[in-house]
Amino acid sequence: MESDAQSGIDLQANVCGGVARIIGARISVWLLESLRRQGKTELGLLLAYPTLNAEGLANAWNDAPSHREK
């Protein structure tokens, strides 16, 4: 179990399949990064995921290189 509240990213084996996720949103970092690469805008992501906020997106973008999908 790993959590870094300062980075806004959490890893727990029993949540979201154990992948890195946005704390409080249950949205995986790799999903957001994948959608961004497919052309989804930040506004589009925020509208699609009401539990996500701009700070969560920034945390995902900062952390994405550390948590690539396996």
C-alpha positions in Angstrom: 0.0 0.0 0.0 1.4 3.4 -1.0 -0.1 6.8 -0.7 1.4 10.2 -1.2 -1.2 12.8 -0.2 1.2 15.6 -1.2 1.3 14.4 -4.8 -2.4 13.6 -4.8 -1.7 10.1 -6.1 -2.5 6.9 -4.3 -1.7 3.2 -4.9 -3.7 0.6 -3.0 -4.0 -3.0 -4.0 -7.7 -3.2 -3.3 -8.7 0.1 -5.1 -8.8 0.5 -8.9 -6.9 -2.7 -9.4 -3.9 -1.4 -7.6 -2.9 1.1 -10.2 -2.0 4.8 -9.5 -5.1 6.9 -9.1 -6.2 10.4 -8.2 -6.9 10.6 -4.4 -10.6 11.1 -3.9 -11.6 10.5 -7.5 -11.0 6.8 -8.1 -9.7 7.6 -11.6 -6.5 6.0 -12.7 -3.5 8.1 -13.9 -3.0 5.9 -16.9 -6.6 6.3 -18.0 -6.3 10.1 -17.9 -3.0 10.0 -19.7 -4.4 7.7 -22.4 -7.4 9.9 -22.9 -5.2 13.0 -23.2 -3.0 11.2 -25.8 -6.2 10.5 -27.8 -7.0 14.2 -27.9 -9.3 14.7 -25.0 -9.0 18.2 -23.6 -8.6 19.0 -19.9 -12.1 20.6 -20.0 -13.5 17.5 -21.6 -12.0 15.3 -18.9 -13.3 17.6 -16.1 -16.8 17.4 -17.6 -16.6 13.7 -18.1 -15.4 13.0 -14.6 -17.3 15.1 -12.0 -15.1 13.9 -9.1 -12.0 15.1 -10.9 -10.7 18.7 -10.5 -7.9 20.8 -12.0 -5.5 20.0 -9.2 -6.1 16.3 -9.7 -5.4 16.6 -13.4 -2.2 18.5 -12.7 -1.2 15.7 -10.3 -1.9 13.1 -12.9 0.2 14.9 -15.6 3.1 15.3 -13.1 2.9 11.7 -12.0 2.1 9.9 -15.3 5.7 9.1 -16.2 6.1 7.2 -12.9 3.0 5.1 -13.3 2.8 3.7 -16.9 0.2 1.0 -17.5 1.8 -2.5 -17.4 
